[in-house]
Amino acid sequence: MNSFKPHLTPNMSTIQYSATTGQPFLRLPAPFSNIIVTPPRMSDVEPSVAIMGDPAVAQWMGRMGPGSTYTTARAEAWLTALKAQTDAMVEELRGAGPVSGCPLRHIREERADGTDVFIGDVGLVRSSWTEVFDAEQRGRFVAENNARAAGDPEIAWHVGYYLAPSHHGRGLMTIAVKTLITQFGIPLLKTKRIRSSTFQGNYGSLRVLQKNGFVIVDTLVEHVQVGDEKKSLHLMEWLGADSMIP
Ligand SMILES: CC(C)(COP(=O)(O)OP(=O)(O)OC[C@H]1O[C@@H](n2cnc3c(N)ncnc32)[C@H](O)[C@@H]1OP(=O)(O)O)[C@@H](O)C(=O)NCCC(=O)NCCS
């Protein structure tokens, strides 16, 4: 059975540290208090491949059609690279200085026997302007943004997520996004600017963002090839904490 040491930082984040793994985590509020958001683990490869392979998820992640499947090899490469970044951020978090990004993103459901199960991902990361196809322009945006020092409120962040279909439609991701922004982004990253995007027709994702204070600022018509279809993309911007659901 896990026992947890609350770690209240001076700036009111509610990060805790697991007594079993030593890793930081955020616990979602009721009625989701058996859900935690932690750094990624290599043991998440297989469950993430299973979730991303479900059409209810894959179709909205742009992973339909030849060559787009999220394979075990892709997941291993992704999690290896991601974990190197999040491990470094966890060390920053333990220190006194500013934190350059959010290492907490993998969503886990705690079971009665003390184990937990990976059920999704909610990332608050520096924007990579994937909707900009002009490589020179995109490169300039990314380079400028990445050059900003930790804690700079001008940093453009991006929020992105997916959840196991078994847990869709319960309000979980709305609260996960809210928790990440209010308990990590605002207090620890000094987040002021957050971008996101969602395919037109992805009502669940649109609502998650709207309820968290995002509005559509542009719609790029038939912008992304997904399988044999060109999907339109809503670009969304966050209006700030006052615009979030209470
Ligand atoms: C998008 C996603 C993360 C939403 O997570 P969730 O926990 O089910 O969302 P919530 O339960 O917080 O619901 C948010 C809103 O979406 C609605 N919603 C959720 N799933 C829905 C669905 N399949 N169809 C229609 N509406 C849905 C809810 O009713 C709620 O809207 P409301 O407040 O107007 O009632 C989840 O459906 C998912 O993983 N989808 C596949 C991957 C994906 O789309 N990722 C985002 C890419 S931009």
The ligand as a MOL file (V3000), in Angstrom:
LIG
                    3D

  0  0  0     0  0            999 V3000
M  V30 BEGIN CTAB
M  V30 COUNTS 48 50 0 0 0
M  V30 BEGIN ATOM
M  V30 1 C -10.9300 13.7520 -26.1020 0
M  V30 2 C -10.8830 12.8830 -24.8350 0
M  V30 3 C -9.5160 13.0190 -24.2040 0
M  V30 4 C -11.9590 13.4060 -23.9000 0
M  V30 5 O -11.7820 12.7760 -22.6490 0
M  V30 6 P -13.0160 12.5030 -21.6880 0
M  V30 7 O -12.4900 12.2530 -20.3330 0
M  V30 8 O -13.8700 11.4720 -22.3060 0
M  V30 9 O -13.7440 13.9130 -21.7470 0
M  V30 10 P -14.7900 14.4330 -20.6720 0
M  V30 11 O -15.5250 13.2500 -20.1160 0
M  V30 12 O -14.0630 15.3400 -19.7480 0
M  V30 13 O -15.8200 15.1960 -21.5800 0
M  V30 14 C -15.6470 16.4630 -22.1120 0
M  V30 15 C -16.8370 16.7770 -22.9590 0
M  V30 16 O -16.8190 15.9680 -24.1270 0
M  V30 17 C -18.0160 15.2060 -24.2270 0
M  V30 18 N -17.6030 13.9190 -24.7520 0
M  V30 19 C -16.6770 13.0850 -24.2380 0
M  V30 20 N -16.5470 12.0310 -25.0350 0
M  V30 21 C -17.4000 12.2020 -26.0540 0
M  V30 22 C -17.7110 11.4430 -27.2060 0
M  V30 23 N -17.1200 10.2800 -27.4850 0
M  V30 24 N -18.6440 11.9240 -28.0510 0
M  V30 25 C -19.2530 13.0930 -27.8060 0
M  V30 26 N -18.9780 13.8510 -26.7280 0
M  V30 27 C -18.0570 13.4100 -25.8690 0
M  V30 28 C -18.5840 15.1710 -22.8380 0
M  V30 29 O -19.9780 15.0040 -22.8740 0
M  V30 30 C -18.1810 16.5340 -22.3440 0
M  V30 31 O -18.9840 17.5270 -22.9190 0
M  V30 32 P -20.0950 18.3260 -22.1190 0
M  V30 33 O -19.4270 18.9800 -20.9850 0
M  V30 34 O -20.6210 19.2800 -23.1100 0
M  V30 35 O -21.0680 17.2770 -21.6660 0
M  V30 36 C -11.1430 11.3940 -25.1350 0
M  V30 37 O -12.3960 11.2700 -25.7500 0
M  V30 38 C -10.0940 10.7860 -26.0340 0
M  V30 39 O -9.0840 10.2780 -25.5700 0
M  V30 40 N -10.3330 10.8270 -27.3490 0
M  V30 41 C -9.4170 10.2540 -28.3210 0
M  V30 42 C -8.1060 10.9920 -28.4120 0
M  V30 43 C -8.2840 12.4710 -28.6470 0
M  V30 44 O -9.2340 12.9110 -29.2470 0
M  V30 45 N -7.3180 13.2630 -28.1510 0
M  V30 46 C -7.3330 14.6890 -28.3460 0
M  V30 47 C -6.7660 15.0530 -29.6550 0
M  V30 48 S -6.9340 16.8080 -29.9410 0
M  V30 END ATOM
M  V30 BEGIN BOND
M  V30 1 1 1 2
M  V30 2 1 2 3
M  V30 3 1 2 4
M  V30 4 1 2 36
M  V30 5 1 4 5
M  V30 6 1 5 6
M  V30 7 2 6 7
M  V30 8 1 6 8
M  V30 9 1 6 9
M  V30 10 1 9 10
M  V30 11 2 10 11
M  V30 12 1 10 12
M  V30 13 1 10 13
M  V30 14 1 13 14
M  V30 15 1 14 15
M  V30 16 1 15 16
M  V30 17 1 15 30
M  V30 18 1 16 17
M  V30 19 1 17 18
M  V30 20 1 17 28
M  V30 21 1 18 19
M  V30 22 1 18 27
M  V30 23 2 19 20
M  V30 24 1 20 21
M  V30 25 1 21 22
M  V30 26 2 21 27
M  V30 27 1 22 23
M  V30 28 2 22 24
M  V30 29 1 24 25
M  V30 30 2 25 26
M  V30 31 1 26 27
M  V30 32 1 28 29
M  V30 33 1 28 30
M  V30 34 1 30 31
M  V30 35 1 31 32
M  V30 36 2 32 33
M  V30 37 1 32 34
M  V30 38 1 32 35
M  V30 39 1 36 37
M  V30 40 1 36 38
M  V30 41 2 38 39
M  V30 42 1 38 40
M  V30 43 1 40 41
M  V30 44 1 41 42
M  V30 45 1 42 43
M  V30 46 2 43 44
M  V30 47 1 43 45
M  V30 48 1 45 46
M  V30 49 1 46 47
M  V30 50 1 47 48
M  V30 END BOND
M  V30 END CTAB
M  END
